């Protein structure tokens, strides 16, 4: 007899008072809050197409268990360790945990812009870029207008 692997049903689903399924809503597996699907990340392997935990709980879990740092340290950080920008003044720059992908060691809390730039540049490449900018500030390559 062939065993067919069946997909599990979602662990938790949200129901209205009258027992009808709330369309576009789901209950988080950690905080138990009922939220819309826009609060969940996509997951193709899940039955309903969304992760079982909301984005906020997923981030908290990642900070505490994957990076092994105290969540209060992350939340109490008020400025970027690289550029010094205050996270409260520019909300578009989210705070992120900067870590070494080779060793897994956490280096600090950065704004999203610094984290992206840091990911592309090695220390040598950064020095070379700084030297290039310093060298070329005196050269004007634009065409002269007559």
C-alpha positions as CSV (number, residue, x, y, z in Angstrom):
1,X,0.0,0.0,0.0
2,X,1.4,3.4,-1.0
3,X,1.5,6.0,1.7
4,X,0.5,9.5,0.5
5,X,2.0,12.3,2.4
6,X,-0.9,14.6,3.2
7,X,-0.4,18.3,3.9
8,X,-1.2,19.4,7.4
9,X,-3.9,21.9,8.0
10,X,-3.0,25.3,9.4
11,X,-2.3,25.0,13.1
12,X,-4.5,27.9,14.0
13,X,-7.2,29.7,12.1
14,X,-9.3,32.6,13.1
15,X,-13.1,32.3,13.4
16,X,-15.7,35.0,13.9
17,X,-18.1,34.9,16.8
18,X,-20.6,33.0,14.7
19,X,-18.0,30.4,13.6
20,X,-17.5,31.7,10.1
21,X,-13.9,31.8,8.9
22,X,-12.5,35.3,8.8
23,X,-11.2,35.9,5.2
24,X,-7.8,37.4,5.1
25,X,-7.1,36.9,8.8
26,X,-4.9,34.5,10.7
27,X,-3.9,33.9,14.4
28,X,-0.2,34.1,15.2
29,X,1.3,31.0,16.7
30,X,3.3,32.9,19.3
31,X,1.4,36.0,20.4
32,X,-2.1,34.6,19.5
33,X,-3.2,37.9,18.0
34,X,-5.6,37.7,15.1
35,X,-4.2,39.9,12.2
36,X,-4.6,40.4,8.5
37,X,-2.4,38.5,6.0
38,X,-0.4,41.7,5.4
39,X,1.1,41.1,8.9
40,X,2.6,37.8,7.8
41,X,5.4,36.8,5.5
42,X,4.8,34.5,2.6
43,X,5.7,30.8,2.9
44,X,5.1,28.7,-0.2
45,X,5.4,25.4,1.9
46,X,2.5,26.4,4.2
47,X,-1.0,25.3,3.4
48,X,-2.4,28.9,3.4
49,X,0.8,30.4,1.9
50,X,1.8,32.4,5.0
51,X,4.1,31.8,7.9
52,X,2.6,30.6,11.2
53,X,4.0,33.6,13.1
54,X,3.4,37.3,12.4
55,X,6.3,39.5,11.3
56,X,6.8,41.1,14.7
57,X,7.1,37.7,16.5
58,X,9.3,36.4,13.7
59,X,11.7,39.3,14.2
60,X,11.7,38.9,18.0
61,X,12.5,35.2,17.6
62,X,15.3,35.9,15.1
63,X,16.9,38.4,17.4
64,X,16.7,36.2,20.5
65,X,17.4,32.7,19.1
66,X,19.3,33.1,15.9
67,X,21.5,36.1,16.8
68,X,21.5,35.2,20.6
69,X,21.2,38.8,21.8
70,X,18.9,40.3,24.3
71,X,15.8,41.8,22.6
72,X,15.9,44.8,25.0
73,X,19.4,45.6,23.7
74,X,18.0,45.7,20.2
75,X,14.9,47.8,21.1
76,X,16.9,50.2,23.4
77,X,19.4,51.0,20.6
78,X,18.5,54.6,19.5
79,X,21.1,55.2,16.8
80,X,23.1,53.5,14.1
81,X,26.5,52.2,15.2
82,X,27.9,53.2,11.8
83,X,26.6,56.5,10.8
84,X,25.1,57.6,14.1
85,X,21.6,58.5,12.7
86,X,18.8,58.5,15.2
87,X,16.3,55.8,14.4
88,X,13.4,57.9,15.7
89,X,14.1,60.9,13.4
90,X,14.1,58.9,10.1
91,X,11.6,55.9,10.5
92,X,12.3,54.8,6.9
93,X,15.7,53.5,8.0
94,X,14.9,50.4,10.0
95,X,17.3,49.1,12.6
96,X,18.8,45.7,11.7
97,X,21.3,43.4,13.4
98,X,24.6,43.4,11.6
99,X,26.4,40.1,11.7
100,X,29.2,38.3,10.1
101,X,27.9,35.6,7.7
102,X,31.1,33.5,8.1
103,X,31.4,33.4,11.9
104,X,27.8,34.3,12.9
105,X,29.2,36.9,15.3
106,X,27.0,40.0,15.9
107,X,28.8,43.2,15.1
108,X,26.2,45.8,16.1
109,X,22.9,47.5,15.4
110,X,22.8,49.4,12.1
111,X,20.3,51.3,10.0
112,X,19.2,49.4,6.9
113,X,21.1,51.7,4.5
114,X,24.4,51.2,6.3
115,X,23.8,47.4,6.5
116,X,23.2,47.2,2.7
117,X,26.4,49.3,1.9
118,X,28.4,47.3,4.5
119,X,27.3,44.0,2.8
120,X,28.6,45.1,-0.6
121,X,32.0,46.6,0.5
122,X,34.9,44.9,2.1
123,X,37.3,47.0,4.1
124,X,39.8,47.1,1.2
125,X,37.1,48.1,-1.3
126,X,35.9,50.8,1.1
127,X,39.5,52.2,1.4
128,X,39.9,52.1,-2.4
129,X,36.5,53.9,-2.9
130,X,37.5,56.6,-0.4
131,X,40.9,57.1,-2.2
132,X,39.0,57.3,-5.6
133,X,36.7,60.0,-4.3
134,X,39.5,62.0,-2.8
135,X,41.5,61.8,-6.0
136,X,38.6,62.7,-8.3
137,X,37.2,65.7,-6.4
138,X,39.7,68.0,-8.2
139,X,39.0,66.6,-11.6
140,X,36.0,67.9,-13.6
141,X,35.0,65.6,-16.5
142,X,32.0,67.6,-17.6
143,X,32.1,69.3,-21.0
144,X,32.9,73.0,-20.9
145,X,30.1,75.2,-22.3
146,X,31.2,78.0,-24.5
